[in-house]
Amino acid sequence: MIDFARNVRLWFEPHHISDEGTTPDYRFSLANERTFLAWLRTALALIGGGFAVDQFLPHLRWAWRVGLALALLAAGVLCSLRAVNHWVRCEQAMRRGEDLPVSRFPALLSIAVAIVAVAMVVVVLAGWAG
């Protein structure tokens, strides 16, 4: 938990990352930044999908519409938070010469999106209007 709190502090003070280890090849830092931006694009797509479900499916039963929208919005929030945390952890690992951190988050996000997609297929096939 202490490492997580330290990492959260580094989200807002990234210049402190350079206090440890040696500077990695800038190409690796730029690749890490591109990965961070890809995660943010994914988060924005999930958030946009959540709003789209809520706004463009008014005939869907309220509970289904709100449940699917909230699932997508929550996934977007988690994805954006995970993006910055992973960026910091990768920068630290590169500076220390360690292996890059691994995460279960991509698998969990994939499962969550698949569950929402299956629910949407069921809603479309069943025609559950409110």
C-alpha positions as CSV (number, residue, x, y, z in Angstrom):
1,M,0.0,0.0,0.0
2,I,2.9,2.3,0.7
3,D,4.3,1.8,-2.8
4,F,0.9,2.6,-4.3
5,A,0.7,5.9,-2.2
6,R,4.2,6.7,-3.4
7,N,3.3,6.1,-7.0
8,V,0.2,8.3,-6.7
9,R,2.4,11.1,-5.5
10,L,4.6,10.5,-8.5
11,W,1.5,11.0,-10.8
12,F,1.6,14.7,-9.8
13,E,5.3,15.1,-9.4
14,P,6.9,13.1,-12.2
15,H,10.2,14.9,-12.0
16,H,10.9,12.9,-8.9
17,I,11.0,9.7,-11.0
18,S,14.5,10.9,-12.2
19,D,15.7,10.8,-8.6
20,E,16.4,7.1,-8.8
21,G,18.4,5.0,-11.2
22,T,19.8,6.1,-14.5
23,T,18.1,7.8,-17.5
24,P,16.9,5.1,-20.0
25,D,17.2,5.5,-23.7
26,Y,14.7,8.2,-24.6
27,R,13.1,5.9,-27.2
28,F,11.9,3.6,-24.4
29,S,10.5,6.5,-22.4
30,L,8.7,7.7,-25.5
31,A,7.3,4.2,-26.2
32,N,6.1,4.1,-22.6
33,E,4.4,7.5,-23.1
34,R,2.7,6.2,-26.3
35,T,1.4,3.2,-24.4
36,F,0.1,5.5,-21.7
37,L,-1.7,7.5,-24.4
38,A,-3.2,4.3,-25.9
39,W,-4.6,3.4,-22.5
40,L,-6.1,6.9,-22.3
41,R,-7.7,6.5,-25.7
42,T,-9.2,3.2,-24.6
43,A,-10.5,4.9,-21.4
44,L,-12.1,7.7,-23.5
45,A,-13.7,5.1,-25.8
46,L,-15.2,3.3,-22.8
47,I,-16.5,6.5,-21.3
48,G,-17.9,7.5,-24.7
49,G,-19.5,4.1,-25.0
50,G,-21.1,4.5,-21.6
51,F,-22.6,7.8,-22.5
52,A,-23.8,6.4,-25.8
53,V,-25.6,3.5,-24.2
54,D,-27.3,5.9,-21.8
55,Q,-28.2,8.6,-24.4
56,F,-29.0,6.6,-27.5
57,L,-30.9,3.6,-26.1
58,P,-33.8,5.4,-24.4
59,H,-36.2,2.5,-25.1
60,L,-34.0,0.0,-23.3
61,R,-35.2,-0.9,-19.8
62,W,-33.9,1.6,-17.3
63,A,-32.0,-1.0,-15.2
64,W,-30.2,-2.5,-18.3
65,R,-29.4,0.9,-19.7
66,V,-28.0,2.3,-16.5
67,G,-26.2,-1.0,-15.6
68,L,-24.5,-1.2,-19.0
69,A,-23.6,2.5,-19.0
70,L,-22.2,2.4,-15.5
71,A,-20.1,-0.7,-16.3
72,L,-18.6,1.1,-19.3
73,L,-18.0,4.3,-17.4
74,A,-16.4,2.5,-14.5
75,A,-14.2,0.6,-16.9
76,G,-13.1,3.9,-18.4
77,V,-12.3,5.4,-15.0
78,L,-10.3,2.4,-14.0
79,C,-8.5,2.3,-17.3
80,S,-7.4,6.0,-17.0
81,L,-6.2,5.5,-13.5
82,R,-4.4,2.3,-14.5
83,A,-2.7,4.1,-17.4
84,V,-0.9,6.7,-15.2
85,N,0.0,4.2,-12.6
86,H,1.5,1.8,-15.2
87,W,3.4,4.7,-16.8
88,V,5.0,5.6,-13.5
89,R,5.8,1.9,-12.7
90,C,7.4,1.3,-16.1
91,E,9.5,4.5,-15.9
92,Q,10.8,3.4,-12.5
93,A,11.6,-0.1,-13.7
94,M,13.4,1.2,-16.8
95,R,15.5,3.6,-14.6
96,R,16.4,0.8,-12.2
97,G,17.2,-1.7,-15.0
98,E,14.4,-4.0,-13.8
99,D,11.9,-6.1,-15.7
100,L,8.8,-4.1,-16.7
101,P,5.9,-4.6,-14.3
102,V,3.2,-7.1,-15.3
103,S,-0.5,-6.6,-14.7
104,R,-3.7,-8.5,-14.7
105,F,-5.6,-5.4,-15.6
106,P,-5.6,-6.0,-19.4
107,A,-7.2,-9.4,-18.9
108,L,-9.7,-8.0,-16.4
109,L,-10.6,-5.1,-18.7
110,S,-11.0,-7.6,-21.6
111,I,-13.3,-9.8,-19.6
112,A,-15.4,-6.8,-18.4
113,V,-15.8,-5.5,-22.0
114,A,-16.7,-9.0,-23.2
115,I,-19.4,-9.3,-20.5
116,V,-20.9,-5.9,-21.4
117,A,-20.8,-6.9,-25.1
118,V,-22.5,-10.2,-24.4
119,A,-25.1,-8.3,-22.3
120,M,-25.7,-6.0,-25.3
121,V,-26.1,-8.9,-27.6
122,V,-28.7,-10.4,-25.3
123,V,-30.5,-7.1,-25.1
124,V,-30.5,-6.6,-28.8
125,L,-31.7,-10.2,-29.5
126,A,-34.3,-10.2,-26.8
127,G,-35.5,-6.7,-27.7
128,W,-35.9,-5.6,-24.1
129,A,-37.5,-2.3,-24.4
130,G,-38.6,-0.3,-21.3
